[in-house]
Amino acid sequence: MKNIKLYDIHGSSTIENYRSLITPDDKYFYWDSKRFNKNSIGDIIFWVNRTERVVLYTEIDSKDVQPSFSNGRNLINDLGYDISATAQDATQFETFFRFKIIEKVQMPEGWNYSNLVPFNGQTMAIILYEPNVNEPEKKIEKIEDLKSIFVTNSSVTTLLNEAIVLLNGNPKVPKKSIMDKFRDYMYTIHKNKTTSDDYMKMMPKIEKWLIDNSVVKNNYDLWYNVDLIDEINKKLETNFKEDWKELNKKESNWYSSPWNLWSKFNQMSRKSSIISNSYKEITLAIKTKPFILLAGISGTGKSRLVRTLAYKTCDKEELRIDLKKPGNFELIPVRPNWHDSSELMGYVSRINGEKYITTSFLQFIAKAWKHTDVPFFLCLDEMNLAPVEQYFAEYLSIIETRQVQNDELVSDFIISRAGFENKALYTQLLNDLELSEDNFLEGISIPHNLVVIGTVNMDETTHSFSRKVLDRAMTFEMNNVDLTAGLDLQKNDWSYPESFISKDEVIGKYTSGAEVYSQTFKEKDEVISFLGKINIELEGTPFKIAYRVRDEFLIYCYYASLNPSSNWLTNALDEISSMKILSRIEGDETKTGNVLKNLQKILHADFKKSNAKLKEMETRLQSNGYTSFWA
C-alpha cells in the first residue's frame, strides 16, 4: 500500500503558485519539497484547491528538481517545461518535487470538507495513510471527503477503500463494496448522458440510507454478496420511488424506477460472479506465477481458453478495436525446428547492412509495457514441439529474478543494452518497438502484466519437460471433453463482456513466500506443516521440494484466503499439489512406486484432484511399468 497525503491549497500566495506550477498540458505539477521530505517516489498526493474548485490526483515522480532564482521567482526548466513560482530569495525553496497528474477533476457543486477545522490555521498537508498513522479516525474522515469527489473513478475508490480498511486495522485488501460496484455501473451506463451528474448525486444518498438503516455495516468493508443485492433491491423499491420520479422528469428514456436499474445491475453482477468462479483456479495460479502450462489431448480448447481470458480482462477501449482478437492477446505457434531463442528474442542480420530483426514476441512485450494496467496474454501454441529449455532459455531465467521493489514488481532485463556490441542496434530496436530510450536505457525487462501460457500435447511427436521448466511453471490439465459445449451461437466466449475481470484478480504482486508469510495469514503455518509431511514422503527421491515450491504454495494459498469458501485451504492445497508436486513425478516402479502410495496417505480422498491423479498414475505404472503426470 502506497503512502497517501492530502494537501489543501489555500492562501493567496499558494493559489498563485498553483496556477504557475501546473504544466499547460496538465501532465505534471511542481511544488517545493518542504512538506514532502519524508515521502518517496510513487507516493500518492491529493491536491485540493477550493478557490479554483479543482482536485488533482498525483503521484510523486521526482524528488530532485533544481530551480534557479531571478527577480523574486524560482524558475524551473524540466522535461521541456518552463514554469515558475514566487519566492522571497534563492534559499527559500531550494528543491522542488515533480508530481505526475493521474487525474484532474472539477470539484462537485457544493462540496466542502465535512470538518474544516484542520485547515483553519496553517495546516496544509495531512497524512491520510502510512503504516502506524496517528488518529486514524480523522484520516478516514478526510478519505470519505475525497471519495465523494472521485465517485466515477473506480481505481481511486479502490485505493481509498484499501486505505480505510488498513486504518481500521483489517490487513486484508478489500474487494469493492456493493455500493462501489453499483456506482461504477451507474457511471458506465450514464457516462455519455447529459444527466449523468444527477444520477451520480443520488449515490451518496442511497449509500447513507443503506448504512443508517443497517442494511450494510459501512460502505467499504462489505465484500461482494449477490444475495444481499436482492435485499437492497426490495428496500430501494419502497424508499426511493419519489427520488426516481424526479430524475425521470429530466430524462424519460431511462429506468422508471430504482429497483429496475438495480435489477439490471443484479443480473450483471451474477454474470460477473459466474465468470470469476469459472476462472478462479487459473487466475489464482497466474497471480502466483504468470507462467502456465495447459496440458491435455488435442482439441480440448486450450488456446481458446487463453484467448477467452484475454477477452474477459480487456477493459481498455483502445485495445478492443478488433472484434476477433483482443489487443492484449498474441498467439505464437511453436515450430519443431526452434533450437535457439532467435525466433522469439530476435537477432542481428548483416544482409544489406547491419540491423536487428524484431519479432512478434518482442513487439507484444513492448505493447504490454504501454498498457501496464491490463493483463497481456501470450499463448505459445504447441509449446513442446521444440525443446523449451533451448528456445525459451532467457525467459526461464528471467522469470526467477522477479522481485518487489518500492511496491513495484520488477525483473532483470530479458534484453540488455550491454549485450549489444553495436549499441546503435539497441537504439534501433527501441525505435522499432516504439519504446522510449529514457525509460529503457539499460534494457527491457519482463512487464509485470505479461502472462505466458503454453499449450501442451504429450505424444510421440513432442518433447518432454525438464524439471527446470516444471519448477518454473504452474501446470493445468484439460482432458475433460463436453461434446455439447460450443454449439449455442448465442453464447460466444470470443466477445467482449459487459463486465470485465479486473487486473487485480489476475496479476499478482508477490514473488516470495516471505512477503505473504509476513501478512496476517493465519493458515501459513498449516501450509508449511503440509509441505513438511510431503517432503518426508519424498525423502531420498529426486522429487523432494525446495524453497521455490514452498514460496509458490504460500502465495497461492494466501490469495485463496482472500476469498475463502468452505474447505478453501484443502481445496487450494489440492489444486497446487497437482500443479507443483505431482507434475514432477515420473519414472519406473523403483523410482515412483512407493512415492505414489505414500503420497496418498497425505493427499487422501479429501484432496479430490490430487488423489484421482495419483491413482491414475499408479494405474499407468502397473500397466506400462512407467508413469508420469502427463497422459
C-alpha positions in Angstrom: 0.0 0.0 0.0 1.4 3.4 -1.0 1.6 6.3 1.4 -1.2 8.9 0.7 -1.1 12.6 1.6 -3.7 15.3 1.2 -2.5 18.9 0.5 -5.1 21.7 0.8 -4.0 24.7 -1.3 -5.3 27.8 0.5 -3.9 31.4 0.9 -3.3 33.9 -1.9 0.4 33.1 -2.5 -0.1 29.3 -2.7 -3.1 29.7 -5.0 -0.9 31.9 -7.3 1.8 29.3 -7.2 -0.7 26.6 -8.0 -1.6 28.4 -11.2 2.0 28.8 -12.3 3.4 25.4 -11.3 1.0 23.2 -13.2 2.1 22.4 -16.8 0.0 23.8 -19.6 -0.9 20.2 -20.7 -1.9 19.2 -17.2 0.6 16.3 -17.2 2.8 17.5 -14.3 2.6 19.6 -11.2 5.6 21.0 -9.2 5.8 22.0 -5.5 8.6 22.8 -3.1 10.0 19.9 -1.0 9.2 21.4 2.4 6.2 19.2 3.3 7.3 16.1 1.4 10.8 15.4 2.8 9.6 12.1 4.3 7.8 11.0 1.1 9.1 8.7 -1.6 8.8 8.4 -5.4 5.5 6.7 -6.1 3.6 8.1 -3.1 0.1 9.4 -3.8 -0.7 13.1 -3.2 -4.2 14.6 -3.5 -4.3 18.4 -4.0 -7.5 20.2 -3.1 -7.9 23.8 -4.4 -11.2 25.1 -3.2 -10.7 28.5 -4.8 -10.2 27.0 -8.3 -12.7 24.3 -7.5 -10.3 21.6 -8.7 -8.7 18.5 -7.3 -5.5 16.8 -8.5 -4.8 13.1 -8.0 -1.0 12.8 -8.4 2.0 10.5 -7.8 5.5 11.7 -6.8 7.6 11.4 -10.0 10.8 13.1 -9.0 12.3 14.5 -5.7 15.2 16.5 -7.1 14.1 19.3 -9.5 16.6 22.1 -9.1 15.2 25.6 -9.7 17.1 28.8 -10.5 16.2 32.2 -8.9 15.6 35.6 -10.6 13.6 38.7 -9.8 11.7 37.1 -6.9 10.8 33.9 -8.7 12.0 30.3 -8.7 12.5 29.3 -12.4 12.1 25.6 -13.3 13.2 24.1 -16.6 12.3 20.4 -16.5 11.2 17.9 -19.1 10.9 20.7 -21.7 8.6 22.8 -19.4 9.4 26.3 -18.3 7.4 27.3 -15.2 8.0 29.4 -12.1 6.8 30.3 -8.6 7.1 33.3 -6.4 10.0 33.2 -3.8 11.5 35.6 -1.3 15.0 34.6 -2.1 17.2 31.9 -3.7 17.2 29.9 -0.4 13.5 29.8 0.3 12.8 26.8 -2.0 16.0 25.1 -2.9 14.4 21.8 -4.3 11.1 21.0 -5.9 9.2 17.7 -6.3 7.6 16.8 -9.6 4.1 15.2 -9.4 2.7 13.2 -12.2 -1.0 14.1 -12.6 -3.0 10.9 -12.9 -6.4 12.7 -12.9 -7.6 16.3 -12.7 -11.3 16.7 -11.7 -13.7 19.6 -11.1 -15.0 19.8 -7.6 -18.7 18.8 -7.3 -21.1 21.7 -6.7 -21.4 22.5 -3.0 -18.5 20.2 -2.0 -16.5 21.1 1.1 -14.8 19.1 3.8 -17.1 17.6 6.4 -14.7 19.1 9.0 -12.9 22.3 8.1 -11.0 22.6 11.4 -7.6 21.2 10.3 -7.3 23.9 7.6 -8.4 26.9 9.7 -4.8 27.6 10.7 -1.5 27.0 8.9 -2.1 23.2 8.4 -1.9 22.4 4.7 -0.7 18.8 4.4 -2.3 15.9 6.2 -1.0 12.3 6.0 -4.0 10.1 5.1 -2.3 6.8 5.2 1.1 5.4 6.1 1.9 2.5 8.5 1.1 3.3 12.1 -0.5 6.6 11.3 -1.8 8.6 14.2 -5.5 9.4 14.8 -6.8 7.1 12.0 -10.4 8.1 12.5 -9.6 11.7 11.4 -7.8 10.4 8.3 -10.8 8.3 7.4 -13.0 11.4 7.7 -10.9 13.1 5.0 -10.7 10.0 2.8 -14.5 9.9 2.8 -14.5 13.5 1.7 -12.2 12.6 -1.2 -14.3 9.6 -2.2 -17.3 11.9 -2.8 -15.2 13.8 -5.4 -13.9 10.7 -7.2 -17.2 8.8 -7.4 -16.6 8.0 -11.1 -13.1 6.7 -10.8 -13.0 3.1 -9.6 -9.2 3.0 -9.2 -9.2 5.9 -6.8 -12.2 4.4 -4.9 -10.3 1.1 -4.6 -7.2 2.9 -3.4 -9.1 4.9 -0.8 -11.2 1.9 0.4 -8.0 0.0 0.9 -6.5 2.8 3.0 -9.7 2.9 5.1 -9.6 -0.9 5.8 -6.0 -0.7 6.7 -6.6 2.3 9.0 -9.3 0.3 10.7 -6.8 -2.5 11.4 -8.0 -5.0 8.9 -5.0 -6.2 6.9 -6.9 -7.7 4.1 -7.2 -5.7 0.9 -11.0 -5.4 0.3 -12.9 -6.2 -2.8 -15.2 -3.5 -4.0 -18.2 -3.0 -1.8 -21.7 -3.4 -3.4 -22.1 0.4 -3.5 -18.7 0.8 -5.2 -19.8 -1.7 -7.8 -23.2 0.0 -8.3 -21.5 3.4 -8.5 -19.1 2.1 -11.2 -22.1 0.6 -13.1 -24.1 3.8 -12.8 -21.3 5.8 -14.2 -20.7 3.3 -17.1 -24.3 3.3 -18.4 -24.7 7.1 -17.9 -21.3 8.4 -18.9 -22.5 9.6 -22.3 -25.7 11.1 -20.9 -26.0 14.8 -20.1 -27.9 14.0 -16.9 -25.2 11.6 -15.5 -24.4 14.0 -12.7 -28.0 13.8 -11.4 -27.8 10.1 -11.2 -24.4 10.1 -9.6 -25.5 12.6 -7.0 -28.1 10.1 -5.9 -25.4 7.6 -4.9 -24.3 9.2 -1.6 -28.0 9.4 -0.6 -28.6 5.8 -1.3 -25.4 4.8 0.3 -26.2 6.9 3.5 -29.6 5.4 3.7 -28.3 1.8 3.5 -25.8 2.5 6.3 -28.3 4.4 8.5 -30.8 1.6 8.2 -28.3 -1.2 8.9 -28.7 -2.8 5.5 -24.9 -2.7 5.3 -22.4 -2.0 8.0 -20.5 0.6 6.1 -19.6 1.5 2.5 -16.1 0.0 2.4 -15.8 -3.3 4.3 -18.7 -5.2 2.8 -17.4 -7.9 0.5 -19.3 -8.9 -2.6 -22.5 -10.7 -1.8 -25.0 -11.4 -4.6 -27.8 -12.4 -2.2 -27.7 -9.0 -0.5 -28.3 -7.3 -3.8 -31.8 -8.8 -3.8 -32.5 -7.5 -0.3 -31.3 -4.0 -1.2 -33.4 -4.2 -4.4 -36.6 -4.6 -2.4 -35.7 -1.8 0.0 -34.9 0.6 -2.8 -38.3 -0.1 -4.3 -40.0 1.1 -1.1 -37.8 4.0 -0.2 -36.8 5.8 -3.4 -39.8 6.0 -5.6 -40.2 9.8 -5.4 -36.5 10.4 -5.9 -36.5 8.4 -9.1 -39.6 10.1 -10.4 -37.8 13.5 -10.1 -34.8 12.1 -12.0 -37.0 10.7 -14.8 -38.7 14.1 -15.3 -35.4 15.3 -16.6 -34.9 12.3 -18.9 -37.8 9.9 -19.7 -35.8 7.4 -21.6 -34.1 5.9 -18.6 -35.2 3.4 -16.0 -38.6 4.3 -14.5 -37.6 3.0 -11.0 -34.5 2.4 -9.0 -35.4 -1.3 -8.5 -35.5 -1.8 -12.3 -32.0 -0.3 -12.6 -30.8 -2.3 -9.6 -32.3 -5.5 -11.1 -30.2 -4.9 -14.3 -27.1 -4.5 -12.1 -28.1 -7.6 -10.2 -28.1 -9.6 -13.5 -24.8 -8.1 -14.5 -23.3 -9.0 -11.1 -24.5 -12.5 -11.1 -22.9 -13.0 -14.6 -19.7 -11.4 -13.3 -19.7 -13.8 -10.3 -20.1 -16.8 -12.6 -17.3 -15.6 -14.8 -15.0 -15.2 -11.8 -15.8 -18.6 -10.4 -15.2 -20.3 -13.8 -11.6 -19.0 -14.0 -10.9 -18.9 -10.3 -8.3 -21.7 -10.2 -6.3 -20.5 -13.3 -6.4 -16.8 -12.2 -5.1 -17.9 -8.7 -2.3 -19.8 -10.5 -1.4 -16.8 -12.7 -1.3 -14.5 -9.6 1.1 -17.0 -8.1 3.3 -17.3 -11.2 2.4 -15.8 -14.6 3.8 -18.9 -16.5 1.2 -21.6 -17.1 1.3 -24.9 -18.9 -2.1 -26.1 -20.2 -1.8 -29.8 -20.9 -4.3 -32.1 -22.5 -5.3 -34.0 -25.6 -5.6 -32.1 -28.8 -8.8 -30.2 -29.4 -9.9 -29.5 -25.8 -9.8 -25.8 -26.1 -6.5 -24.9 -24.5 -5.6 -22.0 -26.8 -9.3 -20.9 -26.8 -9.2 -20.6 -23.1 -6.2 -18.2 -23.3 -8.0 -16.0 -25.9 -11.2 -16.1 -23.8 -9.2 -14.9 -20.7 -7.9 -12.0 -22.8 -11.4 -11.0 -23.9 -12.6 -11.1 -20.2 -9.8 -8.9 -19.0 -9.5 -6.4 -21.9 -11.3 -3.4 -20.2 -9.5 -0.7 -22.2 -11.3 0.6 -25.2 -8.2 1.2 -27.4 -7.4 -2.5 -27.1 -10.8 -3.6 -28.2 -10.7 -2.3 -31.8 -10.5 -5.8 -33.3 -13.6 -7.9 -32.5 -11.8 -11.1 -33.4 -8.7 -10.6 -31.4 -8.3 -8.5 -28.3 -5.3 -6.2 -28.2 -4.0 -7.9 -25.1 -3.6 -11.3 -26.8 -1.0 -12.8 -29.0 -0.7 -16.4 -30.3 2.7 -17.7 -31.4 2.8 -21.2 -32.9 5.9 -23.0 -31.8 7.8 -24.8 -34.6 9.7 -28.1 -34.4 12.9 -26.5 -35.7 13.3 -24.0 -32.9 16.6 -24.9 -31.2 17.6 -21.4 -30.1 15.9 -18.2 -29.0 16.3 -16.2 -32.1 12.6 -16.8 -33.2 11.4 -15.1 -30.1 14.2 -12.8 -29.0 15.2 -11.6 -32.5 18.7 -11.5 -34.0 21.3 -9.4 -35.8 21.1 -9.5 -39.6 24.1 -8.4 -41.7 22.3 -8.7 -45.0 22.2 -5.3 -46.7 23.8 -3.7 -43.7 23.7 -4.5 -40.0 20.2 -4.4 -38.4 18.3 -6.0 -35.5 15.4 -8.2 -36.6 12.5 -7.9 -34.2 9.8 -10.5 -33.5 6.1 -10.6 -32.6 7.2 -11.7 -29.1 9.2 -8.5 -28.5 6.5 -6.4 -30.1 4.0 -7.9 -27.7 6.2 -7.2 -24.7 6.6 -3.6 -25.8 2.8 -3.3 -26.2 2.4 -4.7 -22.7 4.7 -2.0 -21.3 2.5 0.6 -22.9 -0.6 -0.8 -21.1 0.6 -2.0 -17.8 -2.9 -1.6 -16.3 -4.3 -4.5 -18.4 -3.2 -8.2 -18.3 -1.5 -9.3 -21.5 -1.7 -13.0 -22.5 0.9 -14.6 -24.7 -0.1 -18.1 -25.9 2.8 -20.3 -27.1 0.8 -22.9 -29.0 2.1 -26.5 -29.0 4.8 -25.3 -26.8 6.7 -28.6 -26.6 7.0 -29.2 -30.3 10.6 -27.9 -29.7 12.8 -28.2 -26.6 11.5 -25.4 -24.3 14.8 -25.0 -22.5 16.5 -24.1 -25.8 14.2 -21.6 -27.4 12.8 -20.1 -24.2 16.0 -20.0 -22.1 16.1 -16.3 -21.5 12.5 -16.2 -20.2 13.0 -19.2 -17.9 16.0 -17.5 -16.3 14.5 -14.0 -16.0 11.1 -15.2 -14.6 13.1 -16.2 -11.5 14.5 -12.7 -10.9 11.2 -11.1 -10.3 11.0 -9.2 -7.0 9.1 -6.4 -5.4 10.9 -3.1 -5.1 9.1 0.0 -3.8 5.7 -1.8 -4.3 6.5 -2.5 -7.9 7.2 -5.9 -9.4 10.4 -5.8 -11.4 12.8 -8.3 -13.1 16.2 -8.4 -14.7 16.5 -7.5 -18.3 15.4 -10.0 -20.9 17.2 -7.9 -23.4 20.1 -5.9 -22.1 21.8 -3.0 -23.8 25.2 -4.4 -22.5 24.6 -7.5 -24.7 24.9 -5.4 -27.9 28.4 -4.9 -29.3 26.9 -2.2 -31.5 24.9 0.0 -29.2 23.2 1.7 -32.1 21.4 -1.6 -32.8 19.8 -1.4 -29.3 18.6 2.1 -30.0 17.2 0.9 -33.4 15.4 -1.9 -31.5 13.8 0.6 -29.1 12.7 2.7 -32.0 11.2 -0.3 -33.8 9.3 -1.2 -30.7 8.3 2.5 -30.1 9.8 2.4 -26.6 11.4 5.5 -25.0 15.2 5.3 -24.5 14.7 7.3 -21.3 12.6 4.5 -19.8 14.6 1.6 -21.2 18.1 3.0 -21.2 19.9 -0.1 -20.0 17.5 -2.9 -21.1 14.0 -4.3 -21.5 12.6 -6.4 -18.6 9.5 -8.5 -18.4 6.4 -6.3 -17.8 4.6 -7.4 -14.6 1.3 -7.7 -16.5 2.6 -10.3 -19.0 1.2 -13.8 -18.7 2.8 -16.6 -20.7 0.6 -19.6 -21.2 1.9 -22.6 -23.2 -0.4 -25.2 -24.6 0.9 -28.8 -24.4 0.1 -32.1 -26.1 2.0 -35.1 -24.9 2.5 -37.6 -27.6 5.3 -39.2 -29.7 5.8 -36.0 -31.7 6.6 -33.8 -28.7 9.4 -33.2 -26.2 9.0 -33.9 -22.5 9.6 -31.2 -20.0 12.7 -31.0 -17.8 12.4 -30.3 -14.1 13.8 -26.8 -14.8 10.7 -26.0 -16.8 8.2 -27.7 -14.5 9.7 -26.0 -11.4 9.1 -22.6 -13.0 5.5 -23.2 -14.3 2.0 -23.8 -13.0 0.5 -26.8 -14.7 -3.1 -27.5 -15.6 -4.7 -30.4 -17.3 -7.6 -30.1 -19.8 -8.6 -33.6 -20.7 -12.4 -33.4 -19.9 -14.5 -33.0 -23.1 -18.1 -31.8 -23.2 -19.4 -32.6 -26.7 -22.4 -30.3 -26.2 -20.3 -27.3 -25.4 -19.8 -24.5 -28.0 -22.9 -25.4 -30.0 -25.0 -22.4 -28.9 -24.3 -19.5 -31.2 -25.9 -17.1 -28.7 -23.1 -18.0 -26.2 -19.9 -16.7 -27.7 -17.0 -16.5 -25.3 -14.9 -14.8 -28.0 -16.5 -11.5 -27.4 -16.0 -8.6 -25.1 -18.2 -8.9 -22.0 -20.4 -6.3 -20.2 -18.4 -6.8 -17.0 -14.6 -7.4 -17.1 -12.4 -9.4 -14.8 -10.2 -6.8 -13.2 -6.4 -6.8 -13.4 -6.1 -7.3 -9.7 -7.9 -10.6 -10.0 -5.3 -11.9 -12.4 -1.9 -10.2 -11.8 -0.2 -10.9 -8.5 2.1 -8.6 -6.5 4.2 -11.1 -4.5 7.2 -13.2 -5.6 8.5 -14.7 -2.4 7.0 -16.7 0.4 8.4 -14.2 2.9 6.2 -11.4 1.5 3.0 -13.3 2.2 4.3 -15.0 5.4 4.6 -11.6 6.9 0.9 -10.8 6.2 -1.8 -11.7 8.7 -2.3 -15.1 7.1 -3.2 -17.4 10.0 -3.1 -20.6 7.9 0.5 -20.0 6.8 1.9 -22.5 9.3 -0.6 -25.1 8.2 0.8 -24.8 4.7 4.4 -25.2 5.9 3.3 -28.2 8.0 1.6 -29.8 5.0 4.7 -29.4 2.9 6.8 -30.9 5.6 4.7 -34.0 5.5 5.0 -34.1 1.8 8.8 -33.9 1.9 9.0 -36.7 4.5 7.4 -39.0 1.9 9.6 -37.6 -0.9 12.8 -38.1 1.1 15.6 -39.8 -0.9 13.8 -39.2 -4.2 14.6 -36.6 -6.9 11.1 -35.2 -6.4 11.7 -33.6 -3.0 10.5 -30.0 -3.0 12.6 -26.9 -2.0 12.2 -23.2 -1.5 10.7 -22.2 -4.9 7.8 -24.6 -4.5 7.3 -23.6 -0.8 7.1 -20.0 -1.9 4.5 -20.7 -4.6 2.4 -22.8 -2.1 2.4 -19.8 0.3 1.5 -17.3 -2.4 -1.2 -19.4 -3.9 -2.9 -20.2 -0.5 -2.6 -16.6 0.6 -4.5 -15.4 -2.5 -7.1 -18.2 -2.0 -7.6 -17.0 1.6 -8.7 -13.5 0.4 -11.9 -15.1 -0.9 -12.5 -18.1 1.3 -15.2 -20.7 0.7 -15.9 -23.9 2.6 -12.8 -26.1 2.8 -10.9 -23.5 0.9 -7.5 -24.4 2.4 -7.9 -28.1 1.5 -9.0 -27.2 -2.0 -6.1 -24.7 -2.5 -3.6 -27.3 -1.3 -5.2 -29.9 -3.5 -5.0 -27.7 -6.6 -1.4 -26.5 -6.2 -0.2 -30.0 -5.1 -1.4 -31.3 -8.5 0.3 -28.4 -10.3 3.7 -28.3 -8.4 4.3 -31.8 -6.9 2.6 -34.4 -9.0 3.7 -32.8 -12.3 7.3 -33.5 -11.4 6.9 -37.2 -10.7 7.9 -39.7 -13.4 9.8 -43.0 -13.7 9.6 -46.7 -13.3 8.5 -48.9 -10.4 11.7 -48.5 -8.5 11.6 -44.7 -8.8 7.9 -43.9 -8.3 6.1 -47.0 -6.8 6.5 -46.1 -3.1 6.2 -42.4 -3.8 2.7 -42.8 -5.3 1.5 -45.0 -2.4 3.0 -42.8 0.3 1.6 -39.5 -1.1 -1.9 -41.0 -1.0 -1.6 -41.0 2.8 -1.4 -37.2 2.8 -3.3 -36.5 -0.4 -6.3 -38.7 0.6 -9.9 -38.6 -0.7 -10.5 -35.0 0.6 -7.9 -33.9 -2.0 -10.1 -34.9 -4.9 -7.9 -33.7 -7.8 -4.6 -34.9 -6.5 -5.9 -38.2 -5.2 -7.5 -39.0 -8.5 -4.3 -38.1 -10.3 -2.2 -40.3 -8.0 -4.5 -43.3 -8.7 -4.4 -42.6 -12.4 -0.6 -42.5 -12.3 -0.5 -45.7 -10.3 -2.7 -47.5 -12.8 -0.5 -46.3 -15.6 2.6 -47.6 -13.7 1.0 -51.1 -13.3 0.1 -51.3 -16.9 3.2 -49.9 -18.6 5.9 -50.2 -15.9 6.4 -46.5 -16.3 4.4 -43.5 -15.2 4.3 -39.7 -15.3 1.8 -36.9 -14.7 1.4 -36.4 -18.4 -1.2 -38.6 -20.2 
